[in-house]
Amino acid sequence: MIVGLAAALGFNNAKAADWNWKGDVRERWEYQKKPVVSNPDIPSTSRARTRVRLGVYPWINDELSAGVQISTGNDDPLETISRNQNSGSLFQPKSIYLNEEFIDYHPTFLDNKVNLILGKRDDSSTIIRVDNLVYDSDLTFEGATLQYGKDSDGKEKDGPIAIAGYYLLNSWSSATYHDPVLYVVQGAYKGEINDLSYLVGAGFNYYENLNNLQVTGDLSAIGTATNSNYNKTPSVIPFANSAYKIVELFGKIGGQVTEKLPWKVYGQYAFNTANAQSINENRRKALLAGVTIGDAKQVGDWSIDFKYDRIERDSVFPLFTDSDRKVGSATLPATAIVNIKGYEIAGNYHLVQNFILGARYFRYNNIDKPTSNPKLNQLQLDALVKF
């Protein structure tokens, strides 16, 4: 519709050589069993969820490409790390949001080895993201990124890789408050030794002016407001100014079990170096380690994955790490997404072309256990179509 309207109005001087349409539809059924000390017979919960994404990534010329993607989502300020929507609500239509919008300039005088990205793009294409210890896979950064060693699709090339990014968390129109921002710097190397491929690297994630972080909506889930504030007065989340200065080490190595069966071992380690008074000296580390066999890329292929996570309370920024690991109810603090330890087991099977069936089981509990001692026993069943 947008392209047709632009053509009708005469805005057709810029013609893309290749539009590169991409999308996916995922239907998920989720089952959760959360034991409650005061009432062990409380029924388990289940829900059906939908995620839809559709984007176009035109290659304009040898120096310029771009991307626009729409996606399901919602206005909940704590759902920045999810593009799922619950089914139900008497068949009401689902909300659609602008999930990506970016310009990628890769000048030929630098042999197209450097990308300058302006706008909003998914984190896996923007930075080097081995897994979801620090950033959830649904997160889309907003700001400016300078890349060396990534192609226009955001995939790492062989050799040295360097990333520098500046991302706005809030934008204040005020001479009193400084904008809360995130700076990311990463360096890595991707290569091969004999029949093994590997990637190793390190990064620094610096959150500045977090004391001015503002969201609008019901913040009862993070203990800063009551339900009466829903969709009313913007509230400032009480983080310390520079409470997160996260050093991350990451890597992966892989090979072939057989010609059609690959394997991969991967890991991440994060350490919060901030000196804020709110940081517990003994609770500032996070660890993720996993192994994958198979890749389910072709019809009839399968994959299995196992990973272990230990994420201490003050180790990573709690609003950006994976929310599927959340232990406890929505009335507990947002630190329920951190302060966790446990494991996940997943499997995928490529049933027909571009149609993948998957299952993932989560088993987590708290490191520092509250009186209620909640646990997460969760099963996700997915049907995913890519096109």
ChimeraX attribute file (.defattr): number of C-alpha atoms within 10 A of each C-alpha:
attribute: neighborCount
match mode: 1-to-1
recipient: residues
	/A:1	6
	/A:2	7
	/A:3	9
	/A:4	11
	/A:5	10
	/A:6	11
	/A:7	12
	/A:8	10
	/A:9	8
	/A:10	9
	/A:11	12
	/A:12	12
	/A:13	7
	/A:14	8
	/A:15	12
	/A:16	16
	/A:17	12
	/A:18	13
	/A:19	16
	/A:20	12
	/A:21	14
	/A:22	13
	/A:23	15
	/A:24	16
	/A:25	17
	/A:26	18
	/A:27	18
	/A:28	22
	/A:29	17
	/A:30	17
	/A:31	17
	/A:32	18
	/A:33	15
	/A:34	20
	/A:35	19
	/A:36	15
	/A:37	12
	/A:38	8
	/A:39	8
	/A:40	9
	/A:41	9
	/A:42	12
	/A:43	12
	/A:44	12
	/A:45	11
	/A:46	14
	/A:47	13
	/A:48	16
	/A:49	18
	/A:50	19
	/A:51	18
	/A:52	20
	/A:53	21
	/A:54	19
	/A:55	20
	/A:56	18
	/A:57	21
	/A:58	18
	/A:59	19
	/A:60	16
	/A:61	14
	/A:62	12
	/A:63	15
	/A:64	19
	/A:65	22
	/A:66	21
	/A:67	20
	/A:68	18
	/A:69	21
	/A:70	17
	/A:71	21
	/A:72	19
	/A:73	24
	/A:74	17
	/A:75	12
	/A:76	15
	/A:77	14
	/A:78	18
	/A:79	16
	/A:80	17
	/A:81	20
	/A:82	20
	/A:83	20
	/A:84	20
	/A:85	18
	/A:86	14
	/A:87	17
	/A:88	11
	/A:89	8
	/A:90	6
	/A:91	7
	/A:92	8
	/A:93	9
	/A:94	15
	/A:95	11
	/A:96	14
	/A:97	15
	/A:98	15
	/A:99	22
	/A:100	22
	/A:101	20
	/A:102	20
	/A:103	19
	/A:104	22
	/A:105	20
	/A:106	24
	/A:107	15
	/A:108	12
	/A:109	9
	/A:110	9
	/A:111	9
	/A:112	18
	/A:113	16
	/A:114	22
	/A:115	25
	/A:116	17
	/A:117	23
	/A:118	18
	/A:119	18
	/A:120	24
	/A:121	26
	/A:122	20
	/A:123	18
	/A:124	21
	/A:125	17
	/A:126	25
	/A:127	27
	/A:128	25
	/A:129	17
	/A:130	19
	/A:131	20
	/A:132	17
	/A:133	26
	/A:134	26
	/A:135	22
	/A:136	22
	/A:137	19
	/A:138	20
	/A:139	21
	/A:140	21
	/A:141	24
	/A:142	23
	/A:143	19
	/A:144	20
	/A:145	24
	/A:146	20
	/A:147	23
	/A:148	20
	/A:149	22
	/A:150	24
	/A:151	16
	/A:152	20
	/A:153	12
	/A:154	18
	/A:155	14
	/A:156	22
	/A:157	15
	/A:158	15
	/A:159	14
	/A:160	17
	/A:161	21
	/A:162	21
	/A:163	21
	/A:164	19
	/A:165	21
	/A:166	18
	/A:167	18
	/A:168	16
	/A:169	21
	/A:170	16
	/A:171	14
	/A:172	14
	/A:173	9
	/A:174	8
	/A:175	6
	/A:176	7
	/A:177	13
	/A:178	17
	/A:179	20
	/A:180	21
	/A:181	19
	/A:182	21
	/A:183	18
	/A:184	17
	/A:185	19
	/A:186	20
	/A:187	19
	/A:188	20
	/A:189	18
	/A:190	19
	/A:191	14
	/A:192	14
	/A:193	7
	/A:194	6
	/A:195	8
	/A:196	13
	/A:197	16
	/A:198	18
	/A:199	22
	/A:200	19
	/A:201	20
	/A:202	19
	/A:203	21
	/A:204	20
	/A:205	21
	/A:206	20
	/A:207	22
	/A:208	22
	/A:209	19
	/A:210	23
	/A:211	18
	/A:212	23
	/A:213	23
	/A:214	19
	/A:215	18
	/A:216	16
	/A:217	21
	/A:218	23
	/A:219	26
	/A:220	18
	/A:221	18
	/A:222	19
	/A:223	14
	/A:224	14
	/A:225	16
	/A:226	13
	/A:227	12
	/A:228	12
	/A:229	16
	/A:230	15
	/A:231	14
	/A:232	11
	/A:233	12
	/A:234	14
	/A:235	17
	/A:236	16
	/A:237	17
	/A:238	14
	/A:239	15
	/A:240	19
	/A:241	15
	/A:242	16
	/A:243	25
	/A:244	26
	/A:245	23
	/A:246	24
	/A:247	21
	/A:248	22
	/A:249	19
	/A:250	22
	/A:251	21
	/A:252	20
	/A:253	18
	/A:254	19
	/A:255	18
	/A:256	15
	/A:257	12
	/A:258	9
	/A:259	7
	/A:260	10
	/A:261	15
	/A:262	16
	/A:263	19
	/A:264	20
	/A:265	18
	/A:266	20
	/A:267	21
	/A:268	23
	/A:269	22
	/A:270	26
	/A:271	21
	/A:272	24
	/A:273	19
	/A:274	21
	/A:275	14
	/A:276	15
	/A:277	9
	/A:278	11
	/A:279	18
	/A:280	13
	/A:281	15
	/A:282	10
	/A:283	17
	/A:284	21
	/A:285	21
	/A:286	25
	/A:287	21
	/A:288	22
	/A:289	20
	/A:290	19
	/A:291	17
	/A:292	19
	/A:293	20
	/A:294	21
	/A:295	20
	/A:296	20
	/A:297	16
	/A:298	16
	/A:299	14
	/A:300	12
	/A:301	17
	/A:302	20
	/A:303	19
	/A:304	19
	/A:305	19
	/A:306	17
	/A:307	18
	/A:308	17
	/A:309	22
	/A:310	23
	/A:311	27
	/A:312	25
	/A:313	24
	/A:314	25
	/A:315	32
	/A:316	29
	/A:317	20
	/A:318	20
	/A:319	20
	/A:320	21
	/A:321	22
	/A:322	21
	/A:323	21
	/A:324	14
	/A:325	23
	/A:326	22
	/A:327	26
	/A:328	23
	/A:329	13
	/A:330	12
	/A:331	12
	/A:332	14
	/A:333	17
	/A:334	22
	/A:335	19
	/A:336	23
	/A:337	25
	/A:338	28
	/A:339	25
	/A:340	25
	/A:341	21
	/A:342	19
	/A:343	19
	/A:344	18
	/A:345	17
	/A:346	18
	/A:347	20
	/A:348	22
	/A:349	22
	/A:350	20
	/A:351	16
	/A:352	13
	/A:353	13
	/A:354	14
	/A:355	19
	/A:356	23
	/A:357	19
	/A:358	18
	/A:359	18
	/A:360	18
	/A:361	19
	/A:362	19
	/A:363	17
	/A:364	21
	/A:365	22
	/A:366	24
	/A:367	17
	/A:368	13
	/A:369	12
	/A:370	9
	/A:371	7
	/A:372	11
	/A:373	16
	/A:374	19
	/A:375	21
	/A:376	23
	/A:377	18
	/A:378	21
	/A:379	19
	/A:380	20
	/A:381	19
	/A:382	18
	/A:383	18
	/A:384	18
	/A:385	17
	/A:386	14
	/A:387	11
